[in-house]
Each structure stands twice: as structure tokens, then as C-alpha cells.
């Protein structure tokens, strides 16, 4: 396997649209009390999150590609990203709204969905002016969400450290593929960490 092929696989496995699912899995495993969801329901909720935050947006990207609205699923140019990002922002915001106002079964989970939606909206707003690394932003947001929780659940220290290491690998992969510049990954990481951490302090 070539280095570029490995970089592409890493970029896909840690695709930004998968971060919400990974977040629920990590918290469900290492800090289940945070989610306020019973163990019998955690995988059902995880499946629901996966479907609405990954599958549906991914299918719509395929539709955009089929209709010619975008030239590539990789969304290489800033302008090409705007329309799909707007749609994904609306989708994530709708999910957060439905959970927060219509399905209030877990206050903490609903707040986490608000933060995830905020990260997507921030990525979209930045994209209107600058091509930021959304991989870096998503992983930065992941880290920003987990970091303040370590004081309440020391068991999160190891997975958080692992995710920081993964972020380094993913950023290196994006740079290797020429998908982003170091500045784009740095801005993405800082935007994600500040949004995730700041929202956690604000909502919790």
C-alpha cells in the first residue's frame, strides 16, 4: 500500500461527517453518565446519529455530484464547498432542533448535538471566505468537547490523548495529499478547539 493510499484511507475513516458518531461512541464507552442514556439505548441512538449526520449528508453529496452541482466528492475548491456545506449545516441544525425541542429525553445529549451543529455552521461560515480544513476543525471540536470533561471522568484521558494523536495523523495525511496548506489545517484546528471548548463551558 502506498503512502498516498494510506492517507486517503485515513482521511475517509476520520471523515468530518463521522465525528458526531465517534463522539457518542467514545462518551458511551468511557463516560456514559454524560449522555444520560441507558446502556440498552446507546447503540440505537448511535445508529440514529450515524444515519442523520453521515448517511443522509453523504447521499446528498452523491446527488449533488450526479446533478453536476459539484465536480468532485472531494470538494477541492472553496466555492464548490459552499452549497453542500450549507445543506449539511441545515441538516445538522434541524437534527439539533428536533432533539432539543421535540425529543428532550437527555438534556446533555441534546446540548452535545447543539455543539456539533455549531461546529458545522462555523465551518460553513468560514468557507464563505476561506478554504479551511474541515477534517482539522472536526477533530479539533472533538478534542475541545472532551477536554473539559476529563476532570469529571479521568477515564477520558486516554481516549482524548488517542484522538489528539489521531488528529496529528489526519492533518499529516491531508497535507501529504495536498488537500490543504499548513495554515488551513491550523485555522481549522483552532476554530474547532475554541468552538468545542467554548460551547462546553457555555452549556455545561
Secondary structure as GFF3:
##gff-version 3
##sequence-region A 1 204
A	DSSP	alpha_helix	3	13	.	.	.	ID=ss1
A	DSSP	three_ten_helix	16	18	.	.	.	ID=ss2
A	DSSP	alpha_helix	19	30	.	.	.	ID=ss3
A	DSSP	alpha_helix	32	35	.	.	.	ID=ss4
A	DSSP	alpha_helix	42	50	.	.	.	ID=ss5
A	DSSP	pi_helix	51	55	.	.	.	ID=ss6
A	DSSP	alpha_helix	56	67	.	.	.	ID=ss7
A	DSSP	alpha_helix	78	97	.	.	.	ID=ss8
A	DSSP	pi_helix	98	102	.	.	.	ID=ss9
A	DSSP	alpha_helix	107	127	.	.	.	ID=ss10
A	DSSP	alpha_helix	134	147	.	.	.	ID=ss11
A	DSSP	alpha_helix	156	176	.	.	.	ID=ss12
A	DSSP	alpha_helix	182	203	.	.	.	ID=ss13
###
